[in-house]
Amino acid sequence: MSITRNNHFVPQMYLKSWAHNNKRVWAYNLLVPHPNVPNWKEESLKNTGFRTDLYTHIKDNEELDEIERFLAQECETPADVPLRKAISGNSLTKEELSILLRFVAAQCVRTPSWYLKQVETWKSTLPPVFDKTLLDLSKKLETIRPNTPLPSVSSEATLLPLKVSRTGVKTGDKEFIKVESIVGKGMWLFAIKHFLTDTYKVLEQHTWKVVNSLPGTFFPTSDDPVICLNYYDKDDYDFNGGWGKSGGEILFPLSPSKILYTQIGSEYHDNHFPPHVNTMIIKMIIEHAHRKVYSYKPIRSISNIHSRTVDSAIFEHERKQLEEWHSLYKRFESDYMNKSHILKNEWK
């Protein structure tokens, strides 16, 4: 069966607002192999913001594009009309805002940048979660009668790379089981599906405002466009905010002239930011970029805000990593994906 392999983590329909004639966008690359690479380069919407097999996963030894189709059908396509309405300055219905916020959530969790941040978090947080889950499962199993059918596994859960096996080690009439997992692509795909199925709804609890850029200025965007901001002072802020943390701010560029904004727990009423805030937000959008800044025209002073890294070794290492991304997933995680449920015959 033919599947979609070129997976855009920055959708073409989103970047269209920064493009010339809906076809090309200016890109500033933050990692380049040598200093002769131009600061700004025009890239086609089709050939930027994507990775081959970024979301392709394995189930029962078959490669599937379930996550790519989920993102396209559930998050991107429905958001096209609300996004265009917001950019045009028209009011959104409650339902349209909800659809747009799901798209915002998708642009947060589907990026390689978000994956890299979460990997380090998962390494420390998942072991105690697994321990608690197994303890709860043990208590629940004690109440189940023999030969009771095991509950079915949700399609979302099959994305998790889990291997559950018997150890043969017993204490009394109880036997220890072993749970293994890999912190990697499979776990990320599970998180994407989970966040965009339910968790994103926390964004609907906030008051959102579409704010205009000041005359003579424009907002760029990037390959990591959703900014979750903790702001304390103009020289003291970070991008580690959460979706529901009181006082935190979330910013999402909609177009060169519009940005979607909320400060959690409060309400912003103005149609523009003060000049110094407008300038600061442009700076933050550029600082928050992972590997690319996108703009409808080159920003001459961008290197003063976010200088690019010129390193052929790092560039080649990252290129090779991206090239091997899916093959390493198949090599190390496929066995876990094919055994992501408890085999009934083992547990009768």
C-alpha positions in Angstrom: 0.0 0.0 0.0 1.3 3.4 -0.9 1.9 5.8 2.0 2.9 9.5 2.3 6.6 9.6 3.2 7.4 13.3 2.9 6.0 14.5 6.3 5.8 18.3 6.7 6.1 19.3 10.3 5.6 22.9 9.1 2.5 22.6 6.9 2.5 24.2 3.5 -1.0 25.7 4.2 0.5 27.5 7.2 3.6 28.8 5.5 1.6 30.1 2.6 1.0 33.3 4.4 4.8 34.1 4.3 5.2 33.0 0.7 5.6 34.9 -2.6 2.8 34.0 -4.9 2.0 31.1 -2.6 5.0 29.2 -3.8 8.3 30.2 -2.1 9.3 31.6 1.3 12.6 33.1 2.5 14.4 30.9 4.9 17.3 31.7 7.3 19.2 28.5 8.1 20.7 28.3 11.6 23.1 25.5 10.9 25.2 25.6 7.7 28.3 23.7 6.6 30.4 26.6 5.4 30.4 30.4 5.6 29.7 30.9 1.9 26.1 29.8 2.3 23.9 32.9 1.9 22.1 34.1 5.0 18.7 34.0 3.3 17.6 31.5 0.6 14.2 31.2 -1.1 12.7 27.7 -0.6 9.6 26.2 -2.1 6.7 25.3 0.3 6.9 21.8 -0.9 10.6 21.3 -0.2 10.9 22.9 3.3 9.8 22.0 6.8 9.6 18.3 6.1 11.5 15.0 6.8 11.2 11.7 5.0 9.3 9.2 7.1 9.2 11.5 10.1 5.9 10.1 11.3 5.9 6.7 9.5 5.4 3.9 12.1 5.2 0.1 12.2 2.3 -2.1 13.2 2.3 -5.8 12.7 5.4 -5.6 10.5 3.7 -3.1 8.2 4.7 0.5 7.6 1.8 3.0 8.1 1.2 6.7 7.7 -1.5 6.8 10.3 0.0 9.8 12.2 0.5 11.8 9.0 -3.1 11.2 8.0 -4.3 12.0 11.5 -2.5 15.3 11.4 -3.7 16.2 7.9 -7.3 15.2 8.4 -7.9 16.1 12.0 -5.6 19.1 12.5 -4.6 20.8 9.3 -7.5 20.6 6.9 -10.2 21.6 9.4 -8.0 24.6 10.5 -7.7 26.1 7.0 -10.9 28.2 7.2 -10.5 29.4 10.8 -6.8 30.3 10.1 -7.8 32.3 7.0 -10.6 34.0 8.9 -8.3 35.0 11.8 -5.7 36.3 9.3 -8.4 38.4 7.6 -9.4 39.9 10.9 -12.8 38.2 11.1 -14.2 36.9 14.4 -14.1 33.2 15.0 -17.0 31.1 16.4 -16.3 29.1 19.5 -16.0 25.9 17.4 -13.7 27.6 14.9 -11.4 28.8 17.7 -11.3 25.2 19.1 -10.3 23.9 15.7 -7.6 26.6 15.4 -6.3 25.8 18.9 -6.0 22.1 18.0 -3.8 23.2 15.0 -1.7 25.3 17.3 -1.2 22.3 19.6 -0.2 20.2 16.6 2.4 22.8 15.6 3.8 22.5 19.1 4.1 18.8 19.5 4.8 17.6 16.0 8.2 19.4 15.5 11.6 17.8 15.8 12.5 20.5 18.3 9.7 19.4 20.7 10.8 15.7 20.3 14.3 16.5 21.3 13.2 18.4 24.4 10.8 15.6 25.5 13.4 12.8 25.1 15.4 14.2 28.0 12.2 14.6 30.1 11.0 11.1 29.4 14.3 9.5 30.4 13.8 10.8 34.0 10.0 10.8 34.3 9.0 7.5 32.7 10.6 4.9 35.1 8.5 6.0 38.2 5.4 6.2 36.0 6.0 2.6 34.8 6.6 1.5 38.4 3.3 3.1 39.6 1.4 1.7 36.6 2.7 -1.8 37.3 1.8 -1.6 41.0 -1.7 -0.5 40.1 -2.0 -3.2 37.5 -0.9 -5.8 40.1 -3.6 -4.7 42.5 -6.2 -4.8 39.7 -5.2 -8.2 38.5 -5.7 -9.6 42.1 -9.4 -8.8 41.7 -9.9 -10.4 38.3 -11.2 -13.9 38.1 -9.4 -16.6 36.2 -10.1 -16.8 32.4 -11.5 -13.3 32.4 -10.9 -11.8 28.9 -8.2 -9.2 28.9 -9.2 -5.6 28.0 -8.5 -4.6 24.4 -5.7 -2.2 23.6 -6.5 1.2 22.2 -5.1 2.1 18.8 -3.4 5.0 20.5 -1.6 2.6 22.9 -0.3 0.4 20.1 2.0 3.3 19.1 4.0 2.9 22.4 7.1 0.8 22.1 6.5 -1.7 25.0 7.5 -5.2 25.6 5.9 -7.1 28.5 7.2 -10.5 29.4 7.2 -13.0 32.2 10.4 -13.4 34.3 9.8 -16.8 35.9 10.8 -15.2 39.2 8.1 -15.8 41.8 7.3 -14.8 45.4 4.6 -17.0 46.8 1.9 -17.3 44.3 2.9 -14.1 42.5 5.3 -13.8 39.5 7.3 -10.8 38.5 6.9 -9.4 35.1 9.3 -7.2 33.1 8.4 -4.1 31.1 10.8 -2.7 28.6 10.5 0.4 26.5 12.6 2.6 24.2 12.6 6.4 24.5 12.4 7.4 20.9 10.2 7.8 17.8 7.4 5.4 18.9 6.9 7.2 22.2 6.9 10.6 20.4 4.1 9.4 18.0 2.1 8.2 20.9 2.5 11.6 22.6 1.4 13.4 19.4 -1.8 11.3 19.2 -2.5 11.6 22.9 -1.9 15.4 23.1 -4.0 16.1 20.0 -6.9 13.8 21.0 -7.5 15.1 24.5 -4.8 17.2 26.2 -5.0 20.1 23.7 -8.5 21.0 25.1 -6.8 22.8 28.0 -6.0 25.6 25.5 -9.8 26.2 25.2 -9.9 27.4 28.8 -7.7 30.5 28.0 -8.8 33.8 26.5 -7.2 34.3 23.1 -6.6 37.4 21.1 -5.5 38.0 17.5 -3.0 40.9 17.7 -1.7 42.9 14.8 1.8 43.8 14.0 2.7 47.5 14.3 2.8 49.5 11.0 6.2 49.1 9.4 6.9 45.8 11.2 6.1 42.2 10.5 6.2 38.9 12.3 8.4 36.1 11.0 7.8 32.4 11.9 10.0 29.3 12.3 10.2 25.6 12.2 9.2 25.7 15.9 6.5 28.3 15.8 4.6 27.9 19.1 6.2 29.8 21.9 5.3 28.9 25.4 6.8 31.8 27.3 7.8 32.4 30.9 8.5 36.1 31.0 10.0 37.8 34.1 12.0 40.7 32.6 13.3 41.8 29.2 16.5 40.1 30.0 15.0 37.2 32.0 12.7 34.8 30.2 12.6 31.3 28.9 10.6 29.1 26.5 9.7 26.3 29.0 6.2 27.4 29.8 3.2 25.0 29.8 -0.2 25.0 28.2 -2.0 25.6 31.5 0.5 27.4 33.8 -1.0 30.5 35.3 0.8 33.7 34.2 2.5 31.9 31.3 2.1 33.3 27.7 1.6 31.4 24.5 2.3 33.1 21.1 1.7 31.7 17.6 2.4 33.7 14.4 -0.6 33.4 12.1 0.9 35.6 9.3 3.4 38.5 8.9 0.7 40.8 10.3 -1.1 38.7 12.9 -0.2 36.7 16.0 -2.4 34.6 18.2 -1.8 35.4 21.8 -2.9 34.5 25.3 -1.6 35.2 28.8 -3.0 32.4 31.0 -5.3 33.7 33.7 -5.8 37.1 32.2 -7.2 38.8 29.2 -5.5 41.0 26.6 -7.8 43.6 24.9 -5.6 45.8 22.6 -5.3 45.1 18.9 -1.5 45.9 19.0 1.4 45.4 21.4 3.3 48.4 22.6 6.3 49.1 20.3 8.9 47.6 22.7 6.8 44.5 23.2 6.3 44.2 19.4 10.0 44.3 18.9 10.6 41.8 21.7 8.1 39.3 20.2 9.8 39.4 16.8 13.1 38.8 18.6 11.6 35.8 20.5 10.2 34.2 17.4 13.7 34.2 15.9 15.3 33.0 19.1 12.9 30.2 19.4 13.6 28.8 16.0 15.2 25.3 15.9 16.9 25.2 12.5 15.0 27.7 10.2 13.4 31.1 10.4 10.8 31.9 7.8 10.0 35.3 6.5 8.2 36.9 3.6 11.3 39.0 3.0 14.8 38.9 4.4 15.5 40.4 7.8 18.9 42.1 7.5 19.6 42.3 11.2 18.7 38.7 12.0 22.3 37.6 12.8 22.4 40.1 15.6 19.4 38.3 17.2 20.3 34.6 16.4 23.6 34.0 14.8 23.9 30.8 12.7 26.3 28.0 13.5 28.8 27.3 10.8 30.2 23.8 11.3 30.5 21.2 8.6 31.0 18.3 11.1 27.8 19.1 13.0 25.9 19.7 9.8 27.0 16.4 8.4 26.3 14.5 11.6 22.7 16.0 11.7 22.2 15.2 8.1 23.2 11.6 8.7 21.0 11.3 11.7 18.0 12.5 9.7 18.8 10.2 6.9 18.9 7.2 9.3 16.0 8.3 11.5 13.5 5.8 10.2 15.9 2.9 9.5 17.1 3.1 13.2 13.5 3.1 14.3 12.8 0.0 12.3 16.0 -1.6 13.6 15.6 -0.9 17.3 11.9 -0.3 17.9 10.0 -2.7 15.5 10.2 -5.6 17.8 8.7 -3.5 20.6 5.9 -2.3 18.3 5.0 -5.8 17.3 4.8 -6.8 21.0 3.1 -3.8 22.4 0.4 -5.8 23.9 0.3 -8.8 26.4 0.0 -12.1 24.5 -3.1 -13.7 25.8 -1.7 -17.2 25.5 1.1 -16.3 28.0 -1.2 -15.1 30.7 -4.1 -17.6 30.9 
